[in-house]
Structure formats: C-alpha cells, structure tokens
Amino acid sequence: MSGREVLPLIEGGKGVSATNGMSSGSWAAAGGVGTVSAVNADSYDENGNRIPQI
C-alpha cells in the first residue's frame, strides 16, 4: 500500500453506516488496512416517499 508495510489484517465489512474515518483510521494507524463502507440504504418518510440522500 503505497510502499508501506502493513499487517495482514483488514478492518471492514461491518455493513451500512457502520464504518467511518474514526474506526478505519484507528485500525490503519495501528498498522492494518482500514476500509470505509460507502453504501447507504434508502430512507423513507412516513408516507413511503424516498428521502433523497443529497
């Protein structure tokens, strides 16, 4: 990873909105490979209309 030696441990796969820069950053700072989940499930209002993410 960019010429840096890392431990053979990867943090990730915790699901939607469960990973972020804090969890993966801490893992990477300890010598592992941190990943971030960039998937976000759709949200709906009380009438069943999809709420835009952006």
C-alpha positions as CSV (number, residue, x, y, z in Angstrom):
1,M,0.0,0.0,0.0
2,S,2.0,2.9,-1.4
3,G,5.2,1.2,-0.4
4,R,4.3,0.9,3.3
5,E,4.4,-2.4,5.1
6,V,1.1,-3.3,6.7
7,L,-0.1,-6.1,8.9
8,P,-2.1,-8.8,7.0
9,L,-5.3,-7.6,8.8
10,I,-8.2,-5.7,7.2
11,E,-10.9,-3.9,9.1
12,G,-14.3,-3.6,7.3
13,G,-17.4,-5.4,6.2
14,K,-19.4,-4.1,9.2
15,G,-22.3,-3.0,7.0
16,V,-24.2,0.1,6.1
17,S,-23.2,3.2,8.0
18,A,-21.1,1.2,10.5
19,T,-17.6,2.1,9.3
20,N,-16.2,5.6,9.2
21,G,-13.0,7.5,9.3
22,M,-12.6,7.0,13.0
23,S,-12.8,3.2,13.0
24,S,-10.8,2.6,9.8
25,G,-8.3,5.4,10.6
26,S,-7.5,3.9,14.1
27,W,-7.1,0.5,12.5
28,A,-4.8,1.9,9.8
29,A,-2.8,3.8,12.4
30,A,-2.2,0.5,14.2
31,G,-0.6,-1.0,11.1
32,G,-3.6,-2.7,9.5
33,V,-5.7,-1.8,6.4
34,G,-8.8,0.2,7.2
35,T,-11.8,0.4,4.9
36,V,-14.9,2.6,4.8
37,S,-18.4,1.4,3.8
38,A,-19.7,3.9,1.2
39,V,-23.1,2.3,0.8
40,N,-26.1,3.9,2.3
41,A,-29.6,2.4,2.3
42,D,-32.6,4.5,1.1
43,S,-34.6,6.2,3.8
44,Y,-38.4,6.8,3.6
45,D,-40.7,9.3,5.2
46,E,-44.0,8.4,7.0
47,N,-45.8,8.4,3.6
48,G,-43.5,5.9,2.0
49,N,-41.7,8.5,-0.2
50,R,-38.0,8.1,-0.6
51,I,-35.9,10.8,1.1
52,P,-33.0,11.9,-1.2
53,Q,-29.6,11.4,0.3
54,I,-28.1,14.6,-1.2
